[in-house]
Amino acid sequence: MLRSLKKYVFAPALALAATATTLVVAAAPADAAVVSVRVKGSLAARTGAANWFGQTRTIKNRQKLTVTCKVSGQYLRGNVRRTAQWDRTAAGDYISHAYVSGNPKLPACAPVAAPAPAPATSAPVATAPVATVPMGPTGTMTNDQFLAASIPAAQQSQRDTKVPTSVTLAQAILESGWGRSSLSANDSNFFGMKCFNNAPGPYAAGCKSYSTQECNAAGTCVTTVATFRTYRASVDSFRDHGANLKSLSRYAAAFNYTGNPNQFIAEIHKGGYATDPQYTTKVVALMTKYNLYRYDLAV
């Protein structure tokens, strides 16, 4: 059953922690853009693609900087546009594209690799902060944080498998209750993926039993126990979800509708993804209510 969801509002609280700011973009090659800053106040650059990441510096009035690629992060309503795009600067920090005038074609940023651990015998070495982007949701996020952290993984799944980003996001919200279910919070399973014959598959780390609701065609639901996949990281759950839909023949019809998310989820439901007879209705309602279609990629 879908738990009651609070209305998700993109309110002024999502505005950048900076005064009214506009960035003006000059023409540049496809892999970089020179950005001339024209501000009424100052603009905060951050270590990741959301306002809850630490501030690295203040972009001063008319200061020039280079942006090299783009990532998906926190959705913001800025002076120029409403967008979840953040631009990575040459220095490795991030600025919201909602405050960038112009729309240069930037490539997607490659994932930032974590630094290798130092040998146990070596002395501690001071290192500069590593710029990071949300690498998947956790069970301790607010709704807006959960969505922002899920977008990169969902969009990567669309690149890999053609499952619409909007479908992946809505299913993650529905199946995990915005990441707060025990299965997602404790074992990073955001899609209710089950183990079969105690086999977790190529992406999961193991299997664990949880209580769950199973429903029949009449809508009667009963509580039972099933074995679910557990993951080391939430991005593995997103990878497994997309690969599972792509590889199983019973979902093949859905991939005739990769440009139609509503019909795509209807076909997935017909293929047996969920026993809830209202499953398609609930997923479509989430995609519509939060306009998740805007995150779909043209692939």
C-alpha positions as CSV (number, residue, x, y, z in Angstrom):
1,M,0.0,0.0,0.0
2,L,1.2,3.5,-0.8
3,R,1.8,5.5,2.3
4,S,0.4,8.9,2.5
5,L,2.7,11.4,0.7
6,K,3.2,15.0,1.7
7,K,2.8,17.4,-1.1
8,Y,6.1,18.0,-2.8
9,V,6.5,21.8,-3.3
10,F,9.3,23.5,-5.2
11,A,9.1,26.5,-2.9
12,P,11.3,29.5,-2.4
13,A,13.1,27.5,0.2
14,L,14.8,25.7,-2.7
15,A,16.4,28.9,-3.9
16,L,20.1,29.1,-3.8
17,A,21.7,30.6,-0.6
18,A,22.6,33.7,-2.6
19,T,21.0,37.0,-3.4
20,A,19.4,37.5,-6.9
21,T,22.1,36.1,-9.2
22,T,22.4,35.6,-12.9
23,L,25.3,34.0,-14.8
24,V,25.8,34.9,-18.5
25,V,27.3,32.3,-20.7
26,A,29.5,33.1,-23.7
27,A,29.9,30.9,-26.7
28,A,32.4,28.0,-26.1
29,P,33.3,24.5,-27.3
30,A,31.0,21.6,-26.6
31,D,33.1,20.3,-23.7
32,A,33.5,23.7,-21.9
33,A,31.9,27.1,-21.6
34,V,33.3,30.4,-20.3
35,V,30.8,31.8,-17.9
36,S,30.8,35.6,-17.2
37,V,29.2,36.2,-13.8
38,R,26.9,39.2,-13.5
39,V,25.4,39.3,-10.1
40,K,23.4,41.6,-7.9
41,G,24.8,39.8,-4.9
42,S,27.0,36.7,-4.8
43,L,26.7,33.1,-5.9
44,A,27.7,30.1,-3.8
45,A,29.6,27.3,-5.4
46,R,29.3,23.9,-3.7
47,T,31.1,20.6,-3.3
48,G,28.1,18.7,-4.9
49,A,25.0,19.3,-6.9
50,A,22.6,20.4,-4.2
51,N,22.3,23.2,-1.6
52,W,23.0,20.8,1.3
53,F,26.6,20.3,0.1
54,G,29.2,22.5,1.6
55,Q,30.1,25.9,0.1
56,T,33.5,26.0,-1.5
57,R,33.7,29.7,-2.4
58,T,31.7,32.7,-3.3
59,I,31.6,33.6,-7.0
60,K,32.2,37.4,-7.0
61,N,30.6,40.0,-9.2
62,R,31.7,39.7,-12.8
63,Q,34.2,36.9,-12.1
64,K,34.9,34.6,-15.0
65,L,35.0,30.8,-14.6
66,T,34.9,27.7,-16.8
67,V,32.3,25.0,-16.6
68,T,33.2,21.6,-18.1
69,C,30.2,19.3,-17.8
70,K,26.7,18.9,-16.2
71,V,25.1,16.7,-13.6
72,S,21.6,16.2,-12.3
73,G,21.0,17.3,-8.7
74,Q,18.7,19.4,-6.6
75,Y,15.9,20.9,-8.6
76,L,15.9,24.7,-8.2
77,R,13.8,27.7,-9.3
78,G,16.3,30.4,-10.2
79,N,16.3,33.7,-11.9
80,V,16.6,32.2,-15.4
81,R,14.9,28.8,-15.4
82,R,13.7,25.9,-13.3
83,T,16.1,23.0,-13.6
84,A,17.8,20.1,-11.8
85,Q,21.0,20.7,-13.9
86,W,24.2,21.7,-12.1
87,D,27.4,22.7,-13.9
88,R,30.7,21.5,-12.7
89,T,33.4,24.2,-12.9
90,A,37.0,23.7,-13.9
91,A,37.9,23.9,-10.1
92,G,35.7,20.8,-9.5
93,D,32.8,22.5,-7.6
94,Y,29.2,23.1,-8.8
95,I,26.9,25.9,-9.6
96,S,23.1,25.6,-10.3
97,H,22.2,26.0,-14.0
98,A,19.0,27.7,-12.8
99,Y,21.1,30.9,-12.5
100,V,22.9,30.6,-15.9
101,S,21.8,32.8,-18.7
102,G,22.1,30.9,-22.0
103,N,22.1,27.1,-22.4
104,P,25.4,25.7,-23.6
105,K,25.5,22.1,-24.6
106,L,27.6,20.5,-21.9
107,P,28.5,16.8,-21.8
108,A,27.4,14.7,-18.8
109,C,30.0,14.6,-16.1
110,A,31.7,11.2,-15.5
111,P,31.2,9.9,-12.0
112,V,33.7,11.1,-9.5
113,A,35.8,8.2,-8.3
114,A,36.4,7.9,-4.6
115,P,40.1,8.3,-3.7
116,A,41.9,5.0,-3.0
117,P,42.5,4.4,0.8
118,A,45.9,5.0,2.0
119,P,48.0,2.0,3.1
120,A,47.6,1.1,6.8
121,T,51.2,1.8,7.5
122,S,51.4,5.3,6.0
123,A,51.0,8.5,8.0
124,P,47.8,10.5,7.6
125,V,48.0,12.8,4.6
126,A,45.9,16.0,4.4
127,T,43.9,16.1,1.2
128,A,41.7,18.7,-0.4
129,P,37.9,18.0,-0.4
130,V,36.8,15.9,-3.3
131,A,33.8,17.2,-5.2
132,T,30.9,14.8,-5.2
133,V,27.5,14.5,-6.6
134,P,24.6,12.6,-5.1
135,M,25.3,8.9,-5.6
136,G,21.9,7.5,-4.9
137,P,19.3,8.0,-2.1
138,T,19.4,6.9,1.5
139,G,16.8,6.3,4.2
140,T,17.4,9.5,6.0
141,M,16.6,12.1,3.4
142,T,13.8,14.6,3.1
143,N,11.5,14.1,0.0
144,D,13.4,16.8,-2.0
145,Q,16.8,15.3,-1.1
146,F,15.5,11.8,-2.0
147,L,14.4,12.9,-5.4
148,A,17.6,14.9,-6.2
149,A,19.8,12.0,-5.1
150,S,17.8,9.5,-7.2
151,I,17.8,11.5,-10.5
152,P,21.4,10.7,-11.5
153,A,21.0,6.9,-10.9
154,A,17.6,6.9,-12.7
155,Q,19.0,8.8,-15.7
156,Q,22.0,6.4,-15.9
157,S,19.5,3.5,-15.9
158,Q,17.7,5.1,-18.9
159,R,21.0,5.5,-20.8
160,D,21.8,1.8,-20.1
161,T,18.4,0.2,-20.6
162,K,16.0,2.8,-22.0
163,V,13.7,2.6,-19.0
164,P,12.2,6.1,-18.7
165,T,13.7,8.1,-15.8
166,S,10.2,9.2,-14.8
167,V,9.1,5.6,-14.4
168,T,12.2,4.7,-12.3
169,L,11.8,7.7,-10.0
170,A,8.0,7.1,-9.5
171,Q,8.6,3.4,-8.8
172,A,11.4,4.2,-6.3
173,I,9.1,6.7,-4.5
174,L,6.2,4.2,-4.4
175,E,8.1,1.1,-3.5
176,S,10.3,2.6,-0.8
177,G,8.0,5.3,0.6
178,W,10.5,8.0,-0.3
179,G,13.3,5.7,1.0
180,R,11.9,5.3,4.5
181,S,10.8,1.6,4.3
182,S,12.9,-0.8,6.3
183,L,13.9,-2.6,3.1
184,S,15.3,0.5,1.5
185,A,16.7,2.2,4.6
186,N,18.5,-0.9,5.9
187,D,19.3,-2.8,2.7
188,S,19.3,-0.2,-0.1
189,N,16.5,-2.0,-2.0
190,F,14.3,0.8,-3.4
191,F,12.2,-1.3,-5.8
192,G,11.0,-4.3,-3.8
193,M,13.2,-6.6,-5.9
194,K,12.9,-10.2,-4.6
195,C,15.3,-13.1,-4.5
196,F,14.2,-16.3,-6.3
197,N,15.6,-19.6,-5.1
198,N,17.9,-17.7,-2.8
199,A,19.7,-16.2,-5.8
200,P,20.3,-12.4,-5.4
201,G,21.5,-11.9,-9.0
202,P,24.5,-10.0,-10.4
203,Y,24.0,-6.7,-8.6
204,A,22.7,-7.6,-5.1
205,A,24.9,-8.6,-2.2
206,G,22.5,-11.1,-0.6
207,C,18.9,-11.9,0.4
208,K,16.8,-11.2,3.5
209,S,13.3,-11.9,4.6
210,Y,10.7,-9.1,5.1
211,S,7.0,-8.9,5.7
212,T,5.1,-7.6,2.7
213,Q,1.6,-7.2,1.3
214,E,0.5,-9.3,-1.6
215,C,-2.8,-8.5,-3.4
216,N,-5.1,-10.5,-5.7
217,A,-7.0,-9.3,-8.8
218,A,-10.0,-8.3,-6.6
219,G,-7.8,-6.0,-4.6
220,T,-7.7,-8.1,-1.4
221,C,-4.3,-7.9,0.2
222,V,-2.7,-10.2,2.8
223,T,0.5,-9.9,4.8
224,T,3.1,-12.5,4.0
225,V,6.9,-13.0,4.2
226,A,9.1,-12.9,1.1
227,T,12.8,-12.9,0.5
228,F,14.2,-9.6,-0.9
229,R,17.5,-8.6,-2.4
230,T,20.0,-6.5,-0.4
231,Y,22.5,-4.1,-1.9
232,R,25.8,-2.6,-0.8
233,A,24.9,0.7,-2.4
234,S,21.7,2.3,-3.6
235,V,23.0,2.8,-7.1
236,D,23.2,-1.0,-7.4
237,S,19.5,-1.2,-6.7
238,F,18.8,1.2,-9.6
239,R,21.1,-0.8,-11.9
240,D,19.4,-4.0,-11.0
241,H,15.9,-2.6,-11.5
242,G,16.7,-1.4,-15.0
243,A,18.5,-4.5,-16.0
244,N,15.7,-6.7,-14.6
245,L,13.1,-4.9,-16.7
246,K,15.3,-5.0,-19.8
247,S,16.2,-8.7,-19.6
248,L,13.0,-10.4,-18.7
249,S,10.8,-11.4,-21.7
250,R,7.6,-10.7,-19.9
251,Y,8.4,-7.0,-19.9
252,A,9.4,-6.9,-23.6
253,A,6.2,-5.2,-24.7
254,A,7.0,-2.2,-22.5
255,F,10.0,-1.3,-24.6
256,N,7.8,-0.5,-27.5
257,Y,6.8,2.5,-25.4
258,T,10.1,4.0,-24.1
259,G,8.8,7.4,-25.2
260,N,5.5,7.0,-23.4
261,P,6.1,6.5,-19.7
262,N,2.5,6.0,-18.8
263,Q,2.0,3.2,-21.3
264,F,5.5,1.8,-20.4
265,I,4.5,1.3,-16.7
266,A,1.1,-0.1,-17.8
267,E,2.9,-2.8,-19.8
268,I,5.3,-3.5,-16.9
269,H,2.3,-3.9,-14.6
270,K,0.7,-6.3,-17.1
271,G,4.0,-8.3,-17.2
272,G,3.5,-9.1,-13.5
273,Y,5.8,-6.5,-11.8
274,A,3.3,-5.9,-8.9
275,T,0.2,-7.6,-7.6
276,D,-1.6,-4.4,-6.6
277,P,-4.4,-3.9,-9.2
278,Q,-4.0,-0.1,-8.7
279,Y,-0.2,-0.1,-9.3
280,T,-0.3,1.6,-12.7
281,T,-2.6,4.2,-11.5
282,K,-0.4,5.0,-8.5
283,V,2.8,5.2,-10.5
284,V,1.2,7.5,-13.1
285,A,-0.2,9.7,-10.3
286,L,3.3,10.2,-8.9
287,M,4.8,11.0,-12.3
288,T,2.0,13.5,-12.9
289,K,1.9,15.1,-9.4
290,Y,5.6,15.7,-9.3
291,N,6.1,16.2,-13.1
292,L,8.8,13.5,-13.2
293,Y,8.6,13.5,-17.0
294,R,10.9,16.5,-17.1
295,Y,13.8,14.3,-16.0
296,D,13.4,11.9,-19.0
297,L,16.3,11.9,-21.4
298,A,16.1,12.0,-25.2
299,V,17.8,8.7,-25.8
